[in-house]
Amino acid sequence: MSKVGAERDHSFNPDIPVPRPIEPLDAPPHLDFFPAHPGRTAGTRTAADIFSVVVHATAADNPATSTGAFFQSPPEDPKDVGSAQLTVDNDLCIRSVADLGIANGVPPLNQEGLHIEQRGLGEFPREKWLGERRNTMLRCAFHVAKWCTTFDIPIRFLEVADLEAEGEKARGITTHANVSNAFGESTHQDPGPDYPIDVLLEDIERFARGDEMTDEEKAQLAEALRSAQRFEDYLKGENSAIAGDSPPDQAAPDAFKRGFQNAHRFLRFAEEDEMTDEEKAQLAEALRSAQRFEDYLKGENSAIAGDSPPDQAAPDAFKRGFQNAQRFLR
């Protein structure tokens, strides 16, 4: 079998975990294991040679870095020379083959296809992909959308019948299983019968349009912002009382008034020396907690305003708030 006719052998199952923080979807692919071993690729091509995207699952539930390490290793069996352009998991994306390189993903769509592996097993139920592995799907969709835009690939799912009718030049997105069943040159059936390809295609459409948030996600963000505003009102009320300001008028937000009244009660007890040492310690902790909330909300507001990420000296709560809001906004 020629290199162009080769495919990924899913039987390899290395355990090479490389812990990393969860990265934003638009983070560039890591090049830790790039390029793949020359024995696992089949030369280069031009952009005009690319017609399709083939979606895979690794069939080994190990981190993307394990698959990247495998693709970089020399093949021990001349029939086991597989590779893919990208591999994704919940946390990050690994590049193994350049887009204009020919990966050995599944014949006969190696020359014409871009191949992306997702960490996962073919027997995963739909609920697992849409739950625990949702970020893996989103990373896959993000990179497939970029490919569709870059190489003018229509966001159209190629069924087995489409591949049979249109052959290797079929334009669109398909799975390893469909390529196997259409051309009979592979037996692999990933990403599996319960893989939610309908959701993946919706995600790809969204990313390609530049609208990365669903209506549900937008509603969640709006509620988060309202909740943040309520907290901010409450903390302003506490700070106002601590500063000795007058009670708020009737037009003030309810959260502001509650915060003022709560802090004022504490302060009145302190003035009259009605607080025990334990109560004073509780007040000090409450004020520290309020400051942490305020830092967190400042971080969210800073991210929403489009400010730069906080530096290392910023309070942890501020940085967490900034990162949380950035994830929503990205």
Secondary structure, 3 states (H helix, E strand, C coil): CCHHHCCCCCCCCCCCCCCCCCCCCCCCCECCCCCCCHHHEEEECCHHHCCEEEEEECCCCCCHHHHHHHHHCCCCCCCCCCCCCEEECCCCEEECCCCCEEECCCCCCCCCEEEEEECCCCCCCHHHHHCCCHHHHHHHHHHHHHHHHHHCCCCCECCHHHHHHHHHHCCEEEEHHHHHHHHCCCCCCCCCCCCCHHHHHHHHHHHHHCCCCCHHHHHHHHHHHHHHHHHHHHHHHHHHHHCCCCCCCCCCCHHHHHHHHHHHHHHHHHHCCCCCHHHHHHHHHHHHHHHHHHHHHHHHHHHHCCCCCCCCCCCHHHHHHHHHHHHHHC
